[in-house]
Amino acid sequence: MANKDLAMGAAGGALVATLFSNINKARAAPAPTGIDPQVWDMMLAQQEQLAQLIGALTNLTVQLGGTASYDSIDAFANYDNFTTGQVICPVLGRAVQLPSIPIPKNKQLVVKALPGNAGWVFVGVRAAEAQNQLVAYPMLAQEAVGLAINNASSVWVTSQNINEGIAFIVEQA
């Protein structure tokens, strides 16, 4: 009995989803079995309002220079290419900027203190911050942090000892 109810519920859900995908067909069809006609009308009205809102947001996105297609964006897609590098601090107390590398949407730049470092390395968003040990993010050897930023050049690094630094990696499309 429970399996039959479950199957009926799944079938009803599939019917509702199909009707919602085409509001005109849904308006022409009677309310699905088990759904009060007034509730059905209210659900259709909300679906139409949602479609209008999505349309307005899409138009605004295009006007602001964005793309109107959202179904092609997969936030969890794996890229089969990545960029790596190292930044070594050759002068004591002087921060070094990471190279300009665009970070794809929904990806992070991973910064890791080199395993051979004997002291701390310090990370900041400006040279002055990386050079100020009270403000910078301190990292010991082998410690790593993921940064959700637009470009690797937003990161500055300095170290306690000469010729120590960090390695970085980021997925690339």
N, C-alpha and C positions, 0 to 999 in steps of 0.2 A: 504494500500500500504506500509506504514512504517513497519507494522508488518511482511509483507512478506519479505521485504528487510532485516529486522533484523533476521528473521529465516534463510534466505539464507546466511547471513554473519556468523551466528553461525555455520551453517552446513559446510560452507567453512573453518572456523577456526578449526572445529573438524577434517575435512579431512586433513588439513595441519599438525595439531598436530599428527595425526595418522601416516602420512607419515614421519614426522620428527623422530618419535620413531623407524622407521625402514628405514634407509637411502637406503638400497639396493632396497626395494620396491619403494621408492620415485624416485630413479634414473630410474627405469624401467617404471614408470608411466609417462604419459604426465603431463604438468603443469596444475594445477587446473584451472577451468574456472575463468577468470577475472585476472589471474596472467600472465604477460608477460613471455614467455619461458626463455629469458635471465635473467630476474630477478629471476625466479625460480631456474635456474642453480646456480646463485650467492648465493641464500639462502641455497641451498643444500651444496655448498662448505663451507659456513660459519658454517653450522651445523656439517659437518664432522670435520672441524678444532676444533670446540668446543668439540666434542666427543673425539678427540685426546688429547686435553688439559686436559680434565677431567680424561682421562686414565693416562696421565703422572703424574698428581697431585695425583691420587690414588696410583700409584706405588711409588711415593716419600713418601707419607704418610705411606705406609706399610714398606718401607725401614727404615723410621725413628722411627718405633715402634708403629705407630698408627693403627687405624682400617680402613678398606677399605669401610665399609658400613656406609653411611650417612643417609639413609632413616630410620634407627631405632632411630635416635636422635631426640627427640622432645624438643626443647628449652623451650616450654611453658607447658610441662607436669606438672601436679600437683602430688606431692608425698603425700602418706597417712601416713607419719611418719615424725617426726621432733625431733630435740634435743634442749633442753633448759637448762639453768643454770644461776647461779648468781656468780659474783665475788665481794667480799667485800674487801676493803682496810683496814687491821687491824693496819697498821703503817703509821703515817702521813709522807708524802713525799716519800714513797717507792712504786714504781709501782708494780702491780701484773699482771702476764701474764695469758691470757685465756687458757683453756686446748686445747690440740691438737684434733681438730675435723675437718676432711676434709669437704670442702664445695663443693657440686656437681657443675658441669659445669652449667652455666647460672642461678645460684642461689646466694643469698646474705646472709651474716651473718647480722642479725639485732641486734644492740646494743642499749639498752635503759637505761637511767639513772633511778635508782630506785625512786619510788614515794615518799618515806620517806626521801630522801636526803635533807639536809638543805643547802648544798653548792654545788659548782661546782664539777663535775668529769671531768677528763681529759683523752683523748684517744690518743695514739700514736702507731707507728709501732715498736718502741724500748722503752726500759725502760727509757732511757735518754730523749726521746722526750715526753713521757707521764708525766715525772717529771718536764718538763720545760713548764711553763704556757704560755710562749711567742710562743711556737711551737706547743703544743698539741691542739687537738680539744676539746674545752670546751663544756660541756653539763649541762644544768639545770635539775632538777627533771622532769621526764616524757618525756624528749626530747629523740628522737631516730634518728639513722642514719643507713642506709644500706651500707654494705661494700662488694664489689665484689672482694673477695680474695680467695686464695686456701685453707687456713687453719686458724681456729680461733686463733691458737697460734701466729699469726702475730700481734695480738692486745694486747697492754698493757694499764692498767688503773691505775690512782691514783686519790685521792680525797682531797678536802680541809679539810674534817673532818674525824676523825677516824670512822670506821665501816659503811662507806657509799660505794656505788658502782654502779654496772650495772647488768642488766639482759640481756641475749642473747637468740636468737632463730635462727635455720636454718632448712630448709626442708632437709630430708634425703631420699634417694632411698630405 
